[in-house]
Amino acid sequence: MIVNSSNKCTYCGSPIEAGQRWVREKVYEPGSIGHDPSYHRYHAGLFAGQELSCWEKHQMEAESARMTPRAA
C-alpha cells in the first residue's frame, strides 16, 4: 500500500499520513459511461476519543441514507 500525503480523507478532510490505515472506495459517477472511476479515501483507524473510524461513519451514513424513504 502506497500512501501519498496529498490524499485527504473524504469524510473528515484531514490528510492521510504515511503509516495511517486507510480504505479506498471506487466510485462510478452516474452518466459517465466510458470514464474511469474515481476513488474516495477514508481513515480506517480510530483517532483518540473516537468510537468509529471515518470509514465506519461513512458506511453508517450511507446505510442510513439507503434505508430512509425519499420524498416523491
CHARMM internal coordinates of N, CA and C (Angstrom, degrees):
IC EDIT
DIST 1 N 1 CA 1.4457
DIST 1 CA 1 C 1.5256
ANGL 1 N 1 CA 1 C 108.26
DIST 1 C 2 N 1.2931
ANGL 1 CA 1 C 2 N 116.20
DIHE 1 N 1 CA 1 C 2 N 123.60
DIST 2 N 2 CA 1.4596
ANGL 1 C 2 N 2 CA 122.48
DIHE 1 CA 1 C 2 N 2 CA 178.25
DIST 2 CA 2 C 1.5151
ANGL 2 N 2 CA 2 C 107.67
DIHE 1 C 2 N 2 CA 2 C -104.35
DIST 2 C 3 N 1.3139
ANGL 2 CA 2 C 3 N 116.50
DIHE 2 N 2 CA 2 C 3 N 129.62
DIST 3 N 3 CA 1.4622
ANGL 2 C 3 N 3 CA 121.11
DIHE 2 CA 2 C 3 N 3 CA -179.99
DIST 3 CA 3 C 1.5140
ANGL 3 N 3 CA 3 C 108.65
DIHE 2 C 3 N 3 CA 3 C -113.84
DIST 3 C 4 N 1.3082
ANGL 3 CA 3 C 4 N 115.61
DIHE 3 N 3 CA 3 C 4 N 124.22
DIST 4 N 4 CA 1.4518
ANGL 3 C 4 N 4 CA 121.94
DIHE 3 CA 3 C 4 N 4 CA 176.40
DIST 4 CA 4 C 1.5209
ANGL 4 N 4 CA 4 C 107.09
DIHE 3 C 4 N 4 CA 4 C -98.54
DIST 4 C 5 N 1.3076
ANGL 4 CA 4 C 5 N 118.22
DIHE 4 N 4 CA 4 C 5 N 125.61
DIST 5 N 5 CA 1.4617
ANGL 4 C 5 N 5 CA 120.97
DIHE 4 CA 4 C 5 N 5 CA -175.54
DIST 5 CA 5 C 1.5238
ANGL 5 N 5 CA 5 C 112.71
DIHE 4 C 5 N 5 CA 5 C -64.21
DIST 5 C 6 N 1.3353
ANGL 5 CA 5 C 6 N 118.49
DIHE 5 N 5 CA 5 C 6 N -12.07
DIST 6 N 6 CA 1.4605
ANGL 5 C 6 N 6 CA 120.06
DIHE 5 CA 5 C 6 N 6 CA 177.89
DIST 6 CA 6 C 1.5232
ANGL 6 N 6 CA 6 C 110.81
DIHE 5 C 6 N 6 CA 6 C -81.73
DIST 6 C 7 N 1.3419
ANGL 6 CA 6 C 7 N 117.94
DIHE 6 N 6 CA 6 C 7 N -8.14
DIST 7 N 7 CA 1.4585
ANGL 6 C 7 N 7 CA 120.78
DIHE 6 CA 6 C 7 N 7 CA 177.08
DIST 7 CA 7 C 1.5121
ANGL 7 N 7 CA 7 C 109.65
DIHE 6 C 7 N 7 CA 7 C -74.65
DIST 7 C 8 N 1.3210
ANGL 7 CA 7 C 8 N 115.18
DIHE 7 N 7 CA 7 C 8 N 135.43
DIST 8 N 8 CA 1.4563
ANGL 7 C 8 N 8 CA 120.64
DIHE 7 CA 7 C 8 N 8 CA 178.61
DIST 8 CA 8 C 1.5143
ANGL 8 N 8 CA 8 C 109.45
DIHE 7 C 8 N 8 CA 8 C -118.93
DIST 8 C 9 N 1.3215
ANGL 8 CA 8 C 9 N 115.08
DIHE 8 N 8 CA 8 C 9 N 150.81
DIST 9 N 9 CA 1.4546
ANGL 8 C 9 N 9 CA 121.63
DIHE 8 CA 8 C 9 N 9 CA 176.49
DIST 9 CA 9 C 1.5318
ANGL 9 N 9 CA 9 C 108.34
DIHE 8 C 9 N 9 CA 9 C -69.00
DIST 9 C 10 N 1.3176
ANGL 9 CA 9 C 10 N 116.66
DIHE 9 N 9 CA 9 C 10 N 128.52
DIST 10 N 10 CA 1.4526
ANGL 9 C 10 N 10 CA 121.06
DIHE 9 CA 9 C 10 N 10 CA 179.76
DIST 10 CA 10 C 1.5203
ANGL 10 N 10 CA 10 C 111.07
DIHE 9 C 10 N 10 CA 10 C -67.31
DIST 10 C 11 N 1.3212
ANGL 10 CA 10 C 11 N 117.21
DIHE 10 N 10 CA 10 C 11 N -29.24
DIST 11 N 11 CA 1.4658
ANGL 10 C 11 N 11 CA 120.65
DIHE 10 CA 10 C 11 N 11 CA -177.07
DIST 11 CA 11 C 1.5296
ANGL 11 N 11 CA 11 C 111.95
DIHE 10 C 11 N 11 CA 11 C -77.76
DIST 11 C 12 N 1.3318
ANGL 11 CA 11 C 12 N 117.07
DIHE 11 N 11 CA 11 C 12 N -54.14
DIST 12 N 12 CA 1.4740
ANGL 11 C 12 N 12 CA 119.36
DIHE 11 CA 11 C 12 N 12 CA -174.03
DIST 12 CA 12 C 1.5263
ANGL 12 N 12 CA 12 C 113.44
DIHE 11 C 12 N 12 CA 12 C -102.69
DIST 12 C 13 N 1.3274
ANGL 12 CA 12 C 13 N 117.97
DIHE 12 N 12 CA 12 C 13 N -15.62
DIST 13 N 13 CA 1.4549
ANGL 12 C 13 N 13 CA 121.59
DIHE 12 CA 12 C 13 N 13 CA 178.27
DIST 13 CA 13 C 1.5175
ANGL 13 N 13 CA 13 C 115.08
DIHE 12 C 13 N 13 CA 13 C 83.45
DIST 13 C 14 N 1.3280
ANGL 13 CA 13 C 14 N 117.25
DIHE 13 N 13 CA 13 C 14 N -2.98
DIST 14 N 14 CA 1.4672
ANGL 13 C 14 N 14 CA 120.81
DIHE 13 CA 13 C 14 N 14 CA 179.21
DIST 14 CA 14 C 1.5243
ANGL 14 N 14 CA 14 C 110.05
DIHE 13 C 14 N 14 CA 14 C -78.78
DIST 14 C 15 N 1.3272
ANGL 14 CA 14 C 15 N 116.88
DIHE 14 N 14 CA 14 C 15 N 150.97
DIST 15 N 15 CA 1.4617
ANGL 14 C 15 N 15 CA 119.21
DIHE 14 CA 14 C 15 N 15 CA 178.12
DIST 15 CA 15 C 1.5245
ANGL 15 N 15 CA 15 C 111.58
DIHE 14 C 15 N 15 CA 15 C -63.89
DIST 15 C 16 N 1.3132
ANGL 15 CA 15 C 16 N 115.73
DIHE 15 N 15 CA 15 C 16 N 148.49
DIST 16 N 16 CA 1.4626
ANGL 15 C 16 N 16 CA 121.68
DIHE 15 CA 15 C 16 N 16 CA 172.74
DIST 16 CA 16 C 1.5149
ANGL 16 N 16 CA 16 C 105.83
DIHE 15 C 16 N 16 CA 16 C -95.19
DIST 16 C 17 N 1.3148
ANGL 16 CA 16 C 17 N 115.29
DIHE 16 N 16 CA 16 C 17 N 110.41
DIST 17 N 17 CA 1.4637
ANGL 16 C 17 N 17 CA 122.30
DIHE 16 CA 16 C 17 N 17 CA -174.66
DIST 17 CA 17 C 1.5190
ANGL 17 N 17 CA 17 C 110.97
DIHE 16 C 17 N 17 CA 17 C -84.13
DIST 17 C 18 N 1.3151
ANGL 17 CA 17 C 18 N 115.61
DIHE 17 N 17 CA 17 C 18 N 156.52
DIST 18 N 18 CA 1.4622
ANGL 17 C 18 N 18 CA 121.28
DIHE 17 CA 17 C 18 N 18 CA 176.20
DIST 18 CA 18 C 1.5232
ANGL 18 N 18 CA 18 C 108.87
DIHE 17 C 18 N 18 CA 18 C -57.07
DIST 18 C 19 N 1.3101
ANGL 18 CA 18 C 19 N 116.08
DIHE 18 N 18 CA 18 C 19 N 133.49
DIST 19 N 19 CA 1.4514
ANGL 18 C 19 N 19 CA 121.65
DIHE 18 CA 18 C 19 N 19 CA 179.24
DIST 19 CA 19 C 1.5199
ANGL 19 N 19 CA 19 C 114.05
DIHE 18 C 19 N 19 CA 19 C 93.21
DIST 19 C 20 N 1.3359
ANGL 19 CA 19 C 20 N 118.28
DIHE 19 N 19 CA 19 C 20 N -13.94
DIST 20 N 20 CA 1.4561
ANGL 19 C 20 N 20 CA 120.33
DIHE 19 CA 19 C 20 N 20 CA 177.32
DIST 20 CA 20 C 1.5242
ANGL 20 N 20 CA 20 C 109.65
DIHE 19 C 20 N 20 CA 20 C -80.37
DIST 20 C 21 N 1.3298
ANGL 20 CA 20 C 21 N 115.63
DIHE 20 N 20 CA 20 C 21 N 144.69
DIST 21 N 21 CA 1.4609
ANGL 20 C 21 N 21 CA 120.48
DIHE 20 CA 20 C 21 N 21 CA 175.09
DIST 21 CA 21 C 1.5258
ANGL 21 N 21 CA 21 C 108.31
DIHE 20 C 21 N 21 CA 21 C -76.53
DIST 21 C 22 N 1.3382
ANGL 21 CA 21 C 22 N 116.10
DIHE 21 N 21 CA 21 C 22 N 139.57
DIST 22 N 22 CA 1.4467
ANGL 21 C 22 N 22 CA 119.96
DIHE 21 CA 21 C 22 N 22 CA -179.91
DIST 22 CA 22 C 1.5198
ANGL 22 N 22 CA 22 C 110.31
DIHE 21 C 22 N 22 CA 22 C -149.55
DIST 22 C 23 N 1.3361
ANGL 22 CA 22 C 23 N 115.58
DIHE 22 N 22 CA 22 C 23 N 163.11
DIST 23 N 23 CA 1.4607
ANGL 22 C 23 N 23 CA 123.71
DIHE 22 CA 22 C 23 N 23 CA -179.98
DIST 23 CA 23 C 1.5151
ANGL 23 N 23 CA 23 C 107.43
DIHE 22 C 23 N 23 CA 23 C -124.49
DIST 23 C 24 N 1.3346
ANGL 23 CA 23 C 24 N 115.85
DIHE 23 N 23 CA 23 C 24 N 141.63
DIST 24 N 24 CA 1.4678
ANGL 23 C 24 N 24 CA 120.59
DIHE 23 CA 23 C 24 N 24 CA 176.89
DIST 24 CA 24 C 1.5258
ANGL 24 N 24 CA 24 C 107.91
DIHE 23 C 24 N 24 CA 24 C -114.25
DIST 24 C 25 N 1.3239
ANGL 24 CA 24 C 25 N 116.02
DIHE 24 N 24 CA 24 C 25 N 129.90
DIST 25 N 25 CA 1.4593
ANGL 24 C 25 N 25 CA 122.72
DIHE 24 CA 24 C 25 N 25 CA 179.42
DIST 25 CA 25 C 1.5318
ANGL 25 N 25 CA 25 C 108.67
DIHE 24 C 25 N 25 CA 25 C -111.68
DIST 25 C 26 N 1.3295
ANGL 25 CA 25 C 26 N 116.26
DIHE 25 N 25 CA 25 C 26 N 125.65
DIST 26 N 26 CA 1.4670
ANGL 25 C 26 N 26 CA 120.87
DIHE 25 CA 25 C 26 N 26 CA 178.35
DIST 26 CA 26 C 1.5226
ANGL 26 N 26 CA 26 C 108.41
DIHE 25 C 26 N 26 CA 26 C -82.28
DIST 26 C 27 N 1.3326
ANGL 26 CA 26 C 27 N 116.67
DIHE 26 N 26 CA 26 C 27 N 130.02
DIST 27 N 27 CA 1.4608
ANGL 26 C 27 N 27 CA 122.00
DIHE 26 CA 26 C 27 N 27 CA -175.62
DIST 27 CA 27 C 1.5237
ANGL 27 N 27 CA 27 C 109.44
DIHE 26 C 27 N 27 CA 27 C -124.20
DIST 27 C 28 N 1.3139
ANGL 27 CA 27 C 28 N 115.54
DIHE 27 N 27 CA 27 C 28 N 124.36
DIST 28 N 28 CA 1.4611
ANGL 27 C 28 N 28 CA 121.13
DIHE 27 CA 27 C 28 N 28 CA 173.67
DIST 28 CA 28 C 1.5188
ANGL 28 N 28 CA 28 C 107.39
DIHE 27 C 28 N 28 CA 28 C -102.72
DIST 28 C 29 N 1.3112
ANGL 28 CA 28 C 29 N 116.83
DIHE 28 N 28 CA 28 C 29 N 119.57
DIST 29 N 29 CA 1.4559
ANGL 28 C 29 N 29 CA 121.11
DIHE 28 CA 28 C 29 N 29 CA -179.72
DIST 29 CA 29 C 1.5274
ANGL 29 N 29 CA 29 C 109.33
DIHE 28 C 29 N 29 CA 29 C -75.04
DIST 29 C 30 N 1.3402
ANGL 29 CA 29 C 30 N 116.95
DIHE 29 N 29 CA 29 C 30 N 136.82
DIST 30 N 30 CA 1.4644
ANGL 29 C 30 N 30 CA 119.62
DIHE 29 CA 29 C 30 N 30 CA 178.51
DIST 30 CA 30 C 1.5289
ANGL 30 N 30 CA 30 C 110.84
DIHE 29 C 30 N 30 CA 30 C -60.76
DIST 30 C 31 N 1.2990
ANGL 30 CA 30 C 31 N 115.66
DIHE 30 N 30 CA 30 C 31 N 137.90
DIST 31 N 31 CA 1.4537
ANGL 30 C 31 N 31 CA 120.78
DIHE 30 CA 30 C 31 N 31 CA 177.61
DIST 31 CA 31 C 1.5144
ANGL 31 N 31 CA 31 C 114.90
DIHE 30 C 31 N 31 CA 31 C 79.54
DIST 31 C 32 N 1.3136
ANGL 31 CA 31 C 32 N 118.37
DIHE 31 N 31 CA 31 C 32 N 7.22
DIST 32 N 32 CA 1.4619
ANGL 31 C 32 N 32 CA 119.99
DIHE 31 CA 31 C 32 N 32 CA -179.11
DIST 32 CA 32 C 1.5303
ANGL 32 N 32 CA 32 C 109.76
DIHE 31 C 32 N 32 CA 32 C -104.01
DIST 32 C 33 N 1.2967
ANGL 32 CA 32 C 33 N 115.54
DIHE 32 N 32 CA 32 C 33 N 60.57
DIST 33 N 33 CA 1.4546
ANGL 32 C 33 N 33 CA 121.27
DIHE 32 CA 32 C 33 N 33 CA -178.01
DIST 33 CA 33 C 1.5226
ANGL 33 N 33 CA 33 C 109.67
DIHE 32 C 33 N 33 CA 33 C -65.72
DIST 33 C 34 N 1.3143
ANGL 33 CA 33 C 34 N 115.58
DIHE 33 N 33 CA 33 C 34 N 129.52
DIST 34 N 34 CA 1.4530
ANGL 33 C 34 N 34 CA 120.54
DIHE 33 CA 33 C 34 N 34 CA 178.95
DIST 34 CA 34 C 1.5143
ANGL 34 N 34 CA 34 C 114.50
DIHE 33 C 34 N 34 CA 34 C 83.53
DIST 34 C 35 N 1.3180
ANGL 34 CA 34 C 35 N 117.73
DIHE 34 N 34 CA 34 C 35 N -2.10
DIST 35 N 35 CA 1.4604
ANGL 34 C 35 N 35 CA 120.74
DIHE 34 CA 34 C 35 N 35 CA 179.17
DIST 35 CA 35 C 1.5199
ANGL 35 N 35 CA 35 C 109.71
DIHE 34 C 35 N 35 CA 35 C -94.44
DIST 35 C 36 N 1.2974
ANGL 35 CA 35 C 36 N 115.42
DIHE 35 N 35 CA 35 C 36 N 151.38
DIST 36 N 36 CA 1.4543
ANGL 35 C 36 N 36 CA 120.42
DIHE 35 CA 35 C 36 N 36 CA 177.55
DIST 36 CA 36 C 1.5255
ANGL 36 N 36 CA 36 C 109.92
DIHE 35 C 36 N 36 CA 36 C -69.26
DIST 36 C 37 N 1.3232
ANGL 36 CA 36 C 37 N 116.77
DIHE 36 N 36 CA 36 C 37 N 150.92
DIST 37 N 37 CA 1.4664
ANGL 36 C 37 N 37 CA 119.28
DIHE 36 CA 36 C 37 N 37 CA 177.98
DIST 37 CA 37 C 1.5248
ANGL 37 N 37 CA 37 C 110.39
DIHE 36 C 37 N 37 CA 37 C -72.15
DIST 37 C 38 N 1.3000
ANGL 37 CA 37 C 38 N 115.16
DIHE 37 N 37 CA 37 C 38 N 161.41
DIST 38 N 38 CA 1.4606
ANGL 37 C 38 N 38 CA 120.03
DIHE 37 CA 37 C 38 N 38 CA 171.81
DIST 38 CA 38 C 1.5281
ANGL 38 N 38 CA 38 C 107.24
DIHE 37 C 38 N 38 CA 38 C -105.68
DIST 38 C 39 N 1.3014
ANGL 38 CA 38 C 39 N 116.90
DIHE 38 N 38 CA 38 C 39 N 170.71
DIST 39 N 39 CA 1.4568
ANGL 38 C 39 N 39 CA 120.79
DIHE 38 CA 38 C 39 N 39 CA -178.01
DIST 39 CA 39 C 1.5153
ANGL 39 N 39 CA 39 C 109.94
DIHE 38 C 39 N 39 CA 39 C -128.97
DIST 39 C 40 N 1.3256
ANGL 39 CA 39 C 40 N 115.59
DIHE 39 N 39 CA 39 C 40 N 138.52
DIST 40 N 40 CA 1.4554
ANGL 39 C 40 N 40 CA 122.41
DIHE 39 CA 39 C 40 N 40 CA 172.39
DIST 40 CA 40 C 1.5185
ANGL 40 N 40 CA 40 C 106.66
DIHE 39 C 40 N 40 CA 40 C -108.89
DIST 40 C 41 N 1.3043
ANGL 40 CA 40 C 41 N 116.44
DIHE 40 N 40 CA 40 C 41 N 139.50
DIST 41 N 41 CA 1.4612
ANGL 40 C 41 N 41 CA 121.37
DIHE 40 CA 40 C 41 N 41 CA 179.88
DIST 41 CA 41 C 1.5264
ANGL 41 N 41 CA 41 C 109.35
DIHE 40 C 41 N 41 CA 41 C -116.70
DIST 41 C 42 N 1.3214
ANGL 41 CA 41 C 42 N 115.58
DIHE 41 N 41 CA 41 C 42 N 143.07
DIST 42 N 42 CA 1.4606
ANGL 41 C 42 N 42 CA 122.14
DIHE 41 CA 41 C 42 N 42 CA -177.43
DIST 42 CA 42 C 1.5273
ANGL 42 N 42 CA 42 C 109.79
DIHE 41 C 42 N 42 CA 42 C -136.75
DIST 42 C 43 N 1.3278
ANGL 42 CA 42 C 43 N 116.77
DIHE 42 N 42 CA 42 C 43 N 147.11
DIST 43 N 43 CA 1.4636
ANGL 42 C 43 N 43 CA 120.63
DIHE 42 CA 42 C 43 N 43 CA 171.83
DIST 43 CA 43 C 1.5283
ANGL 43 N 43 CA 43 C 108.18
DIHE 42 C 43 N 43 CA 43 C -66.13
DIST 43 C 44 N 1.3237
ANGL 43 CA 43 C 44 N 117.47
DIHE 43 N 43 CA 43 C 44 N 132.33
DIST 44 N 44 CA 1.4587
ANGL 43 C 44 N 44 CA 121.80
DIHE 43 CA 43 C 44 N 44 CA 177.63
DIST 44 CA 44 C 1.5195
ANGL 44 N 44 CA 44 C 111.54
DIHE 43 C 44 N 44 CA 44 C -100.68
DIST 44 C 45 N 1.3204
ANGL 44 CA 44 C 45 N 117.12
DIHE 44 N 44 CA 44 C 45 N -18.80
DIST 45 N 45 CA 1.4596
ANGL 44 C 45 N 45 CA 121.27
DIHE 44 CA 44 C 45 N 45 CA 179.25
DIST 45 CA 45 C 1.5153
ANGL 45 N 45 CA 45 C 110.84
DIHE 44 C 45 N 45 CA 45 C -93.23
DIST 45 C 46 N 1.3132
ANGL 45 CA 45 C 46 N 114.73
DIHE 45 N 45 CA 45 C 46 N 159.85
DIST 46 N 46 CA 1.4679
ANGL 45 C 46 N 46 CA 120.50
DIHE 45 CA 45 C 46 N 46 CA 179.20
DIST 46 CA 46 C 1.5185
ANGL 46 N 46 CA 46 C 110.91
DIHE 45 C 46 N 46 CA 46 C -84.01
DIST 46 C 47 N 1.3216
ANGL 46 CA 46 C 47 N 116.10
DIHE 46 N 46 CA 46 C 47 N 144.53
DIST 47 N 47 CA 1.4513
ANGL 46 C 47 N 47 CA 121.89
DIHE 46 CA 46 C 47 N 47 CA 169.66
DIST 47 CA 47 C 1.5272
ANGL 47 N 47 CA 47 C 107.46
DIHE 46 C 47 N 47 CA 47 C -91.59
DIST 47 C 48 N 1.2954
ANGL 47 CA 47 C 48 N 117.33
DIHE 47 N 47 CA 47 C 48 N 160.78
DIST 48 N 48 CA 1.4608
ANGL 47 C 48 N 48 CA 121.59
DIHE 47 CA 47 C 48 N 48 CA -179.79
DIST 48 CA 48 C 1.5315
ANGL 48 N 48 CA 48 C 110.30
DIHE 47 C 48 N 48 CA 48 C -55.06
DIST 48 C 49 N 1.3290
ANGL 48 CA 48 C 49 N 115.28
DIHE 48 N 48 CA 48 C 49 N 130.93
DIST 49 N 49 CA 1.4557
ANGL 48 C 49 N 49 CA 120.57
DIHE 48 CA 48 C 49 N 49 CA 177.28
DIST 49 CA 49 C 1.5150
ANGL 49 N 49 CA 49 C 115.20
DIHE 48 C 49 N 49 CA 49 C 83.51
DIST 49 C 50 N 1.3288
ANGL 49 CA 49 C 50 N 118.41
DIHE 49 N 49 CA 49 C 50 N -1.00
DIST 50 N 50 CA 1.4577
ANGL 49 C 50 N 50 CA 121.18
DIHE 49 CA 49 C 50 N 50 CA 179.95
DIST 50 CA 50 C 1.5191
ANGL 50 N 50 CA 50 C 110.40
DIHE 49 C 50 N 50 CA 50 C -98.31
DIST 50 C 51 N 1.3296
ANGL 50 CA 50 C 51 N 115.27
DIHE 50 N 50 CA 50 C 51 N 148.03
DIST 51 N 51 CA 1.4593
ANGL 50 C 51 N 51 CA 120.86
DIHE 50 CA 50 C 51 N 51 CA 175.75
DIST 51 CA 51 C 1.5178
ANGL 51 N 51 CA 51 C 111.63
DIHE 50 C 51 N 51 CA 51 C -98.68
DIST 51 C 52 N 1.3406
ANGL 51 CA 51 C 52 N 116.81
DIHE 51 N 51 CA 51 C 52 N -20.84
DIST 52 N 52 CA 1.4639
ANGL 51 C 52 N 52 CA 121.87
DIHE 51 CA 51 C 52 N 52 CA -179.41
DIST 52 CA 52 C 1.5185
ANGL 52 N 52 CA 52 C 109.68
DIHE 51 C 52 N 52 CA 52 C -131.82
DIST 52 C 53 N 1.3146
ANGL 52 CA 52 C 53 N 116.25
DIHE 52 N 52 CA 52 C 53 N 147.31
DIST 53 N 53 CA 1.4614
ANGL 52 C 53 N 53 CA 121.06
DIHE 52 CA 52 C 53 N 53 CA 175.38
DIST 53 CA 53 C 1.5244
ANGL 53 N 53 CA 53 C 109.32
DIHE 52 C 53 N 53 CA 53 C -79.38
DIST 53 C 54 N 1.3064
ANGL 53 CA 53 C 54 N 116.50
DIHE 53 N 53 CA 53 C 54 N 168.59
DIST 54 N 54 CA 1.4757
ANGL 53 C 54 N 54 CA 120.88
DIHE 53 CA 53 C 54 N 54 CA 176.84
DIST 54 CA 54 C 1.5256
ANGL 54 N 54 CA 54 C 110.32
DIHE 53 C 54 N 54 CA 54 C -59.21
DIST 54 C 55 N 1.3288
ANGL 54 CA 54 C 55 N 116.99
DIHE 54 N 54 CA 54 C 55 N -39.30
DIST 55 N 55 CA 1.4670
ANGL 54 C 55 N 55 CA 121.67
DIHE 54 CA 54 C 55 N 55 CA 179.00
DIST 55 CA 55 C 1.5309
ANGL 55 N 55 CA 55 C 110.23
DIHE 54 C 55 N 55 CA 55 C -62.77
DIST 55 C 56 N 1.3378
ANGL 55 CA 55 C 56 N 117.31
DIHE 55 N 55 CA 55 C 56 N -45.43
DIST 56 N 56 CA 1.4619
ANGL 55 C 56 N 56 CA 120.57
DIHE 55 CA 55 C 56 N 56 CA 179.92
DIST 56 CA 56 C 1.5244
ANGL 56 N 56 CA 56 C 111.19
DIHE 55 C 56 N 56 CA 56 C -64.95
DIST 56 C 57 N 1.3298
ANGL 56 CA 56 C 57 N 117.42
DIHE 56 N 56 CA 56 C 57 N -39.09
DIST 57 N 57 CA 1.4655
ANGL 56 C 57 N 57 CA 120.94
DIHE 56 CA 56 C 57 N 57 CA 177.36
DIST 57 CA 57 C 1.5248
ANGL 57 N 57 CA 57 C 110.36
DIHE 56 C 57 N 57 CA 57 C -63.78
DIST 57 C 58 N 1.3259
ANGL 57 CA 57 C 58 N 116.53
DIHE 57 N 57 CA 57 C 58 N -43.09
DIST 58 N 58 CA 1.4708
ANGL 57 C 58 N 58 CA 121.05
DIHE 57 CA 57 C 58 N 58 CA 178.32
DIST 58 CA 58 C 1.5227
ANGL 58 N 58 CA 58 C 110.21
DIHE 57 C 58 N 58 CA 58 C -60.78
DIST 58 C 59 N 1.3373
ANGL 58 CA 58 C 59 N 116.95
DIHE 58 N 58 CA 58 C 59 N -45.00
DIST 59 N 59 CA 1.4655
ANGL 58 C 59 N 59 CA 121.15
DIHE 58 CA 58 C 59 N 59 CA -179.90
DIST 59 CA 59 C 1.5254
ANGL 59 N 59 CA 59 C 110.84
DIHE 58 C 59 N 59 CA 59 C -61.84
DIST 59 C 60 N 1.3222
ANGL 59 CA 59 C 60 N 117.50
DIHE 59 N 59 CA 59 C 60 N -42.43
DIST 60 N 60 CA 1.4669
ANGL 59 C 60 N 60 CA 120.92
DIHE 59 CA 59 C 60 N 60 CA 179.31
DIST 60 CA 60 C 1.5257
ANGL 60 N 60 CA 60 C 111.29
DIHE 59 C 60 N 60 CA 60 C -64.56
DIST 60 C 61 N 1.3294
ANGL 60 CA 60 C 61 N 117.51
DIHE 60 N 60 CA 60 C 61 N -41.64
DIST 61 N 61 CA 1.4665
ANGL 60 C 61 N 61 CA 120.56
DIHE 60 CA 60 C 61 N 61 CA 178.42
DIST 61 CA 61 C 1.5206
ANGL 61 N 61 CA 61 C 111.42
DIHE 60 C 61 N 61 CA 61 C -65.97
DIST 61 C 62 N 1.3307
ANGL 61 CA 61 C 62 N 116.78
DIHE 61 N 61 CA 61 C 62 N -39.88
DIST 62 N 62 CA 1.4670
ANGL 61 C 62 N 62 CA 120.81
DIHE 61 CA 61 C 62 N 62 CA 179.00
DIST 62 CA 62 C 1.5306
ANGL 62 N 62 CA 62 C 110.30
DIHE 61 C 62 N 62 CA 62 C -64.88
DIST 62 C 63 N 1.3173
ANGL 62 CA 62 C 63 N 117.35
DIHE 62 N 62 CA 62 C 63 N -41.52
DIST 63 N 63 CA 1.4629
ANGL 62 C 63 N 63 CA 121.36
DIHE 62 CA 62 C 63 N 63 CA 178.53
DIST 63 CA 63 C 1.5159
ANGL 63 N 63 CA 63 C 110.85
DIHE 62 C 63 N 63 CA 63 C -66.12
DIST 63 C 64 N 1.3170
ANGL 63 CA 63 C 64 N 116.98
DIHE 63 N 63 CA 63 C 64 N -41.60
DIST 64 N 64 CA 1.4614
ANGL 63 C 64 N 64 CA 121.35
DIHE 63 CA 63 C 64 N 64 CA 178.20
DIST 64 CA 64 C 1.5278
ANGL 64 N 64 CA 64 C 110.82
DIHE 63 C 64 N 64 CA 64 C -62.30
DIST 64 C 65 N 1.3324
ANGL 64 CA 64 C 65 N 116.37
DIHE 64 N 64 CA 64 C 65 N -43.46
DIST 65 N 65 CA 1.4708
ANGL 64 C 65 N 65 CA 120.68
DIHE 64 CA 64 C 65 N 65 CA 178.96
DIST 65 CA 65 C 1.5249
ANGL 65 N 65 CA 65 C 110.88
DIHE 64 C 65 N 65 CA 65 C -64.35
DIST 65 C 66 N 1.3273
ANGL 65 CA 65 C 66 N 116.10
DIHE 65 N 65 CA 65 C 66 N -37.02
DIST 66 N 66 CA 1.4599
ANGL 65 C 66 N 66 CA 120.57
DIHE 65 CA 65 C 66 N 66 CA 179.98
DIST 66 CA 66 C 1.5326
ANGL 66 N 66 CA 66 C 111.12
DIHE 65 C 66 N 66 CA 66 C -67.68
DIST 66 C 67 N 1.3312
ANGL 66 CA 66 C 67 N 116.81
DIHE 66 N 66 CA 66 C 67 N -34.68
DIST 67 N 67 CA 1.4641
ANGL 66 C 67 N 67 CA 121.86
DIHE 66 CA 66 C 67 N 67 CA -176.22
DIST 67 CA 67 C 1.5257
ANGL 67 N 67 CA 67 C 112.61
DIHE 66 C 67 N 67 CA 67 C -85.71
DIST 67 C 68 N 1.3233
ANGL 67 CA 67 C 68 N 118.06
DIHE 67 N 67 CA 67 C 68 N -18.58
DIST 68 N 68 CA 1.4669
ANGL 67 C 68 N 68 CA 121.46
DIHE 67 CA 67 C 68 N 68 CA -178.13
DIST 68 CA 68 C 1.5301
ANGL 68 N 68 CA 68 C 109.36
DIHE 67 C 68 N 68 CA 68 C -80.94
DIST 68 C 69 N 1.3365
ANGL 68 CA 68 C 69 N 116.98
DIHE 68 N 68 CA 68 C 69 N 125.01
DIST 69 N 69 CA 1.4670
ANGL 68 C 69 N 69 CA 119.25
DIHE 68 CA 68 C 69 N 69 CA 179.20
DIST 69 CA 69 C 1.5344
ANGL 69 N 69 CA 69 C 111.21
DIHE 68 C 69 N 69 CA 69 C -64.64
DIST 69 C 70 N 1.2998
ANGL 69 CA 69 C 70 N 115.10
DIHE 69 N 69 CA 69 C 70 N 141.33
DIST 70 N 70 CA 1.4688
ANGL 69 C 70 N 70 CA 120.36
DIHE 69 CA 69 C 70 N 70 CA -179.87
DIST 70 CA 70 C 1.5199
ANGL 70 N 70 CA 70 C 109.59
DIHE 69 C 70 N 70 CA 70 C -90.87
DIST 70 C 71 N 1.3147
ANGL 70 CA 70 C 71 N 116.41
DIHE 70 N 70 CA 70 C 71 N 143.12
DIST 71 N 71 CA 1.4664
ANGL 70 C 71 N 71 CA 121.56
DIHE 70 CA 70 C 71 N 71 CA 177.19
DIST 71 CA 71 C 1.5193
ANGL 71 N 71 CA 71 C 108.20
DIHE 70 C 71 N 71 CA 71 C -72.98
DIST 71 C 72 N 1.3091
ANGL 71 CA 71 C 72 N 115.82
DIHE 71 N 71 CA 71 C 72 N 136.85
DIST 72 N 72 CA 1.4677
ANGL 71 C 72 N 72 CA 120.29
DIHE 71 CA 71 C 72 N 72 CA -178.62
DIST 72 CA 72 C 1.4993
ANGL 72 N 72 CA 72 C 112.01
DIHE 71 C 72 N 72 CA 72 C -93.13
END
COOR INIT
IC SEED 1 N 1 CA 1 C
IC BUILD
